Amino acid sequence: MADERNREIKIKLYTSIDNLKDFFYSLSLLKLVHCNGGLGLGVPFSSSFVAWDFLYADKDKSIAKVEAFTEVFIKGHTLLMDYIVLHKKPQEKWERTTLEKLLSFISNMEEAEKALKCDDTVKESVWMARFAVHYLSALSALGDFQFGKSTTEEKDHCPCPCNHPLIYTDTTIGNPKTWYGKLDVILGSFTSDRQEKKESPVAVAGIWDEVDDDNECTLDSPGGKCSSLGDHLSHVQSQAIVFSFYQRNRHQDLNFVPTLAVSRKHIQFHFYDSEKDMFLMSCELPLFREGDIHLNLCTVVATWLVVNYKALMTGATKEMEKEPKFGLHEYFGPVSLDYYKTGIKMAPLQPVEMRNTINLAKVQAQKRCLATEMNESKYQRRK
């Protein structure tokens, strides 16, 4: 019976890993057009602006260059193919643990489906807690996660019967002169010795349209109604860039660092390599099969690869490295770029804010009115 069950899982995994090569799951190389992150001023994620375009294979810009999802996860692809085709499990303990997390999740996927398919009236902050416990944490070999503190009601335990404890912390990240803000969820721990050696945290952004009545922030904390992920790309991309610089400063061996954007129905992956200045973005991937209550296994496998990226990701291929860069380094210039390379911290900060309005009552000013006075003097002589 167990052998038959394992055979079924292997067939499903083979189909899923094969589907990850399809266009729908591909990763797009991006090129920066304009942004407001290099002003030398503090700009919150919710006010960030990132304009970009695809890299194209033709002069008419009709064929975008994309990469198969598995191109940057050759380690993960090899691990799965060894298990499916050669019936081999990895010898290295951490990789073995990573594979067993996926197999365990698939074997008990009904539990995750039940936890996530709750009533639509359930608050998004409650749904996000379930998603972190029963989806992200269940697929991650590390398993730890922390919620960003917010003004919304904070529950000590997962709202479903599992009663899993929830941890809240200040997740403010940035620099007084860069993009900054709070991360909704951090998958992984910044203090764990295991994390330092084996894995790096993943940032997660919950994307909702509206907020709770007592919360003014629509993007930097969970709460509200589900929104299209595409409506908030600038917010997520600025967060992905800041988080990548922060992680690269802590882990010199990292290349692409992922940030996840999540709604009730979709998940999207953003990858930025702050050293090579390369940005990859996936499409909005469905969490559930169309018209079904069951999770999309292909998206599950993709998420598993991403949240375990330290062990399963190989980074840019030689062909990808020959492509034009994202262009952030050149756009920022050396001064602003240094704020990101050396100054990004995870701690409360007082940003050098951009002035959107002028209030001279709070600013000392030296008025100059020479031209007007000279012009008025002509009329004084006529009186």
SULNOR-V762039 format. One record per pair of residues at least 4 apart in sequence whose C-alpha atoms are under 6 Angstrom apart, sorted by the first residue. I is the first residue (numbers start at 0). J is the second residue. D is the distance in Angstrom with one decimal. If there is no record, write none. Layout:
i=(I:I)
j=(J:J)
d=(D:D)
This chain:
i=(9:15:19:19:20:25:25:25:26:26:26:26:26:26:27:27:27:28:28:28:29:29:29:29:29:30:30:30:30:31:31:31:32:32:33:34:34:35:36:36:37:37:39:39:40:40:40:40:40:41:41:41:41:41:41:41:42:43:43:43:44:44:44:45:47:47:48:49:54:54:55:55:55:55:56:56:56:71:71:71:71:72:72:72:73:73:74:74:75:77:80:81:81:82:82:82:89:97:99:100:101:104:111:112:123:123:123:124:124:129:130:131:131:132:133:136:138:139:139:143:144:144:144:145:145:145:145:146:146:146:147:147:147:147:147:147:147:148:148:148:155:155:156:156:156:156:157:157:170:170:171:171:171:171:171:172:172:172:172:173:173:173:174:175:175:175:176:181:183:183:184:185:185:186:186:187:193:194:194:198:202:203:203:203:204:205:205:206:207:207:207:207:208:208:208:209:209:210:210:210:211:211:225:232:233:238:239:239:243:243:244:244:245:246:247:247:254:254:255:255:255:256:256:257:257:258:259:259:260:260:261:264:264:265:265:265:265:266:266:267:267:268:268:269:269:270:270:271:271:272:272:276:276:277:277:278:286:286:287:287:287:288:288:288:304:308:315:327:331:331:332:337:338:339)
j=(83:297:24:68:67:66:67:68:65:66:68:279:280:281:65:279:280:54:278:279:52:53:54:278:325:51:52:53:325:51:325:326:50:51:50:48:49:48:177:178:331:335:176:335:176:177:351:352:353:175:176:177:178:350:351:352:178:178:179:180:179:180:234:234:233:234:233:233:63:64:60:62:63:64:62:63:64:312:313:314:315:311:312:313:77:313:311:312:311:81:84:85:87:86:87:88:95:140:103:138:138:108:133:116:127:222:223:221:222:133:134:135:136:136:137:142:303:306:307:187:185:186:187:166:167:184:185:167:183:184:167:168:169:170:182:183:184:167:168:169:164:165:162:163:164:165:162:163:181:182:180:181:345:346:347:179:180:344:345:179:343:344:343:349:350:351:351:219:204:220:203:201:202:200:201:200:197:198:199:309:258:258:259:260:260:221:261:262:223:224:225:226:224:225:226:223:224:217:222:223:222:223:262:236:237:242:243:258:247:256:273:340:343:250:251:253:272:314:270:271:272:270:271:269:270:269:267:268:266:267:266:285:286:283:284:285:286:283:284:281:283:280:281:279:280:278:279:277:278:276:277:324:325:324:325:325:294:295:293:294:295:293:294:295:308:312:319:331:335:336:336:341:342:343)
d=(5.4:4.6:5.5:5.8:4.9:5.4:4.6:5.0:5.5:5.0:5.8:5.8:5.3:4.6:4.5:5.4:5.2:5.9:6.0:4.9:5.8:4.7:5.9:5.6:5.9:5.5:5.3:5.9:4.3:4.4:5.5:5.6:5.3:4.8:5.0:5.2:4.4:5.6:5.9:5.7:5.0:5.4:4.7:5.9:4.2:5.9:5.1:5.6:5.8:5.2:4.5:4.9:5.7:4.8:5.0:4.8:4.7:5.5:4.9:5.4:5.7:5.6:5.1:5.6:5.9:5.9:5.2:4.9:5.7:5.6:5.4:5.5:4.3:5.2:5.5:5.9:5.8:5.9:5.4:4.8:5.8:5.8:4.3:5.4:5.9:5.9:4.8:6.0:4.4:5.9:5.6:4.9:5.4:4.4:4.6:5.5:5.2:5.0:5.9:5.6:5.8:5.5:5.2:5.9:5.9:4.8:5.7:4.8:4.8:5.8:5.2:5.0:5.8:5.3:5.6:4.5:5.4:5.7:5.9:4.7:5.5:4.3:5.0:5.1:5.6:5.7:5.2:4.7:5.9:4.6:5.6:5.4:5.6:5.1:5.9:5.0:5.9:5.5:5.5:5.6:5.9:5.3:5.2:5.2:4.2:5.1:5.0:5.0:5.1:5.4:5.3:4.2:5.6:5.5:5.8:5.6:5.7:5.7:4.3:4.3:4.8:5.5:5.2:5.8:3.6:5.2:5.8:5.5:5.3:5.4:5.0:5.8:4.9:5.3:5.0:4.4:5.8:4.7:5.9:5.1:4.9:5.8:4.6:5.9:4.8:5.9:5.1:5.6:5.5:5.1:4.6:4.9:5.2:5.9:5.1:4.4:5.3:5.5:5.3:4.1:5.9:5.7:5.9:5.9:6.0:6.0:6.0:5.3:6.0:5.3:5.6:5.9:5.6:5.9:5.4:6.0:5.1:6.0:5.4:5.1:4.3:5.3:5.6:5.5:4.4:5.2:5.8:4.9:5.7:5.1:4.6:6.0:5.5:5.8:5.3:4.5:5.1:5.7:5.3:5.9:4.9:5.9:5.4:6.0:4.6:5.7:5.0:5.8:4.5:5.4:5.2:5.8:5.6:5.5:5.0:5.9:5.8:5.6:5.6:4.2:4.7:6.0:5.9:4.9:5.9:4.8:5.8:6.0:5.5:5.5:5.9:5.8:4.8:5.6)
